[in-house]
Amino acid sequence: MVVPLGRALTEAELPILQAHGLTMWAYVVLSALREQPVRTQSALAATIGADKTRIIKVLDDLEARGLLERRPDPEDRRARLLSLTPEGRSLHADAQREIQRGERLLLDRLSEEDRRGFLRALQILSRPTDLSE
């Protein structure tokens, strides 16, 4: 049940992201950087579950568009610190607002009690865990 729901949400989000000129990976990067404004590329990749070489193209595109900045880490010149520009924050906020509108429409199908329970269960289940136990 979770997989079809995830697919449906992704399909609903894609047109919104495309309207904002974003790929799913670009949106994931912007979301992660909104939470932690400055990180190394390696830390970002680990946080979003991507190979660090895979996100380089995404970072290059976002930087070229003026949505994020990469600068050398003063403590480790090999590392790059990442931060959103005001334009990146604004674009992310606009896309997120539209995505959340769609999520609210979906959640409105549930009673208030069921919605709270569903969101609480999602928070618990989304925490990292070892499923081999």
C-alpha positions in Angstrom: 0.0 0.0 0.0 2.9 2.4 0.7 4.5 1.9 -2.7 1.5 2.8 -4.8 0.8 5.8 -2.5 4.4 6.9 -2.9 4.2 6.6 -6.7 0.9 8.5 -6.8 2.5 11.3 -4.7 5.5 11.4 -6.9 3.4 11.6 -10.1 1.4 14.4 -8.6 4.6 16.3 -7.6 6.4 16.0 -11.0 4.3 18.5 -12.9 4.7 21.0 -10.0 8.4 20.6 -10.0 8.6 20.8 -13.8 6.6 24.0 -13.7 9.3 25.4 -11.4 12.1 24.1 -13.5 13.1 21.5 -11.0 13.8 17.8 -11.1 13.0 15.6 -8.2 16.7 15.4 -7.2 17.0 19.2 -7.4 14.0 19.6 -5.1 15.5 17.0 -2.7 18.8 19.0 -2.7 17.0 22.3 -2.1 14.9 20.7 0.7 18.0 19.3 2.4 19.9 22.6 2.2 16.9 24.5 3.6 17.2 22.3 6.7 21.0 22.6 7.0 22.1 25.7 5.2 25.8 24.8 5.0 27.2 21.3 4.3 29.9 19.5 2.4 28.9 17.8 -0.8 29.7 14.4 0.8 27.5 15.1 3.8 24.6 16.3 1.5 24.9 13.1 -0.5 24.8 10.9 2.6 21.8 12.8 4.0 19.7 12.5 0.8 20.8 8.9 0.1 22.6 9.7 -3.2 26.0 8.9 -4.5 28.1 12.0 -4.2 29.2 11.8 -7.8 25.6 11.5 -8.9 24.6 14.9 -7.4 27.4 16.9 -8.9 25.4 17.5 -12.1 22.4 18.6 -10.0 24.6 20.9 -7.9 26.2 22.3 -11.1 22.8 23.1 -12.5 21.5 24.7 -9.3 24.6 26.8 -9.0 24.5 27.9 -12.6 20.9 29.0 -12.1 21.9 31.0 -9.0 19.9 28.8 -6.6 22.9 27.6 -4.5 26.4 28.6 -3.7 29.4 26.3 -3.4 32.5 27.6 -1.7 35.7 26.1 -0.3 35.5 25.0 3.3 38.0 27.1 5.3 38.8 24.1 7.5 39.3 21.6 4.6 40.1 23.1 1.2 39.1 19.8 -0.5 35.5 20.1 0.7 32.8 22.5 -0.6 30.3 24.2 1.6 26.8 24.5 0.2 24.2 27.1 0.9 21.0 28.3 -0.7 20.8 31.7 -2.3 17.7 33.9 -1.6 16.5 32.8 -5.1 16.9 29.2 -4.2 15.0 29.6 -0.9 12.2 31.4 -2.8 11.9 28.8 -5.5 11.9 26.0 -3.0 9.2 27.7 -0.9 7.0 28.2 -4.0 7.3 24.6 -5.1 6.9 23.3 -1.6 3.7 25.4 -1.1 2.1 23.9 -4.2 3.2 20.3 -3.2 1.8 20.8 0.3 -1.5 22.0 -1.2 -1.8 18.7 -3.0 -0.9 16.8 0.1 -3.6 18.6 2.1 -6.2 17.6 -0.5 -5.2 14.0 -0.1 -5.2 14.2 3.7 -8.6 15.9 3.6 -10.0 12.5 2.7 -9.2 11.4 6.2 -11.0 12.3 9.5 -8.9 14.5 11.8 -8.2 11.6 14.1 -7.1 9.3 11.2 -5.0 12.1 9.7 -3.1 12.6 13.0 -2.6 8.8 13.4 -1.4 8.5 9.8 1.1 11.3 10.1 2.3 10.0 13.4 2.8 6.6 11.9 4.7 8.1 8.9 7.0 9.9 11.3 7.8 6.7 13.2 8.2 4.6 10.1 10.4 7.1 8.3 13.1 7.0 11.0 16.1 5.0 10.0 16.0 1.4 11.1 17.6 -1.9 10.4 14.9 -4.1 8.8 17.0 -7.2 9.1 16.4 -7.5 12.8 
